[in-house]
Amino acid sequence: MLHHYFITAFRQLVRNKFYTSITVVGLAFGLASVFLIAQYLKQELSYDRFHEDASTIYRIAWINTNSQTRTPHPMAQAMVQDFPEVENAVSLSPLWGPGLTRRIFSIHNPEKDARYDESNVLAVDSTFFKVFTFPLLIVTPRKINH
């Protein structure tokens, strides 16, 4: 009986080639969309999950006419003092040059004889490494001759 259903379905597909092609193309687009959305969700849900205690780290966004993903500096420490649930807080701010232009910071690696120009450098509080578990390389400062 099942064999008969497959033969009948195959005959209908061969007879109606135009509708079959529309159906197959629609099915292909639908499956591709599902896989792309699944990949996007996987990436979004894994954002910064490599930190220890990542489930207890929250991000506050300042929403107004000029939306930014940073908090005013006094707010972070006020939250620690006013809310017992908040164990630590850290503020991140972009470093801007004169006239609110992005400064380019040059970092020289003498071991590889390489220079790196970074424009999106952030200033952070001293509590940064209490909240996040980024690996830290200790670099000894040396005098730069201009």
N, C-alpha and C positions, 0 to 999 in steps of 0.2 A: 504494500500500500504506500509506504513512504517513497519507494522507488518511483511509483506512478506520479506522486506529487512533484518530485524533482524533474521528471520528464516534462510534465505539463508546464511547470514554471520556466524551464529552459526554452520550450517552444514559444511561450509568450514573450520572453526576452528577445528571441531571435526575430519574431514577427514585428515587434514594436521597437525598432532600433533607436529611433529618435528619443522616445520616452525613457528607454533603458539608459542611454548615454546621459540624459539629464539627471536621472536618478543616481547613477554611479558618480558623476561629477559632484552632485550635491552631497552625497555620502562622503566622498573624499574631502571636500571642503569642511564638512562638519567634523570629521575625525581629526583633520589637521588643526582645526580651531581648538578642539578639546585638548589636544596634546600641547599646543602653544600656551593655552591658558594654564594648564597644569604645570608647565615649566616656569611660567611667570609666578604663579602662586608659590611654588617650591622655593624660588629665589627670594621672594618677598618675605616669606615666613622664616627663612634662615638668616635674615639680616642681623649681623652681630651676635649670633648665637654661640660663638666660640669663646666668649668671655665666661669666666666662672660666675655662677649665680646670675646668668643672663636673664632669668625669669623675674628677677627683682630689680632690674635696671629699667627705668622709664625715661622718656624724652619729653620735654616740655617745649611746645612751640608757642611763640609770641604771635598771636593772630590780631592784626589790625590792618590798616590800609597799606602798610609796608610789612607784609608778613615775613618773618624770619624764623629760623630754627635755632634761636639762641635765647637765653634768658638774661635779663639785666643782672649784673654781678651781685648787687645786694640781695636779690631774690633767692639765690641759691642758699646762702647762709641763713637767711631769714626762715626758709623752709625747714632747715635742720633744727633751728631753735624753736620754731612754733609748732611743728608737727612731730610727735614722737615716732611716727612710722618711718620718717625719713632718717636713715642712718648717716648717709653722706650725700653731698651734692657737689656738682662741679659745673663751672661756667666755661663755655668755649666762645671765643670771639675772634673774628678775623682781624688780622693786623693790617691796618691801612696806613698808607703814607700821607704826606701832606696833601691837602685838597681832596681827601677821600679817594685816592687812587691806589690801586693795588701795587704794593711794592714787590719787587722780585728779590728773593733772598738767594744768594749764591753759596753753595756748599761745596767745598773742595775736598776730594779724597786723595791724599798724597800717595797712598798705597797703590791705587789703580791709575793715578794721574788723570783723574776725571773731575769734572765740574758739573754740578747739578743746579739748575735754576728752578726755584720753586716759587710759585705765585700765590698759592692758596694755603698760606701758613696761618695756623690758629694759635692764639694765646690761651692758655688754660690755667686753672687754679692749681694750688699745691695738692689738692685732693684728687687729682686726675687718676693717679695710679692706685688710689684706694677704691675707686669705682670700677675702672677698666683694667683688664689684665693683658695689656699689650706688652710684648717683650721690650725691654729697655736696654739699649747699648750705652755703656758708659763711655763718654768721650771726654778726654782731658782738654780743657780750653787752652788755647795758645794765642799769643799776640799776633794779630793780623797787621801786616804792614800795608799801608795804603799808598 
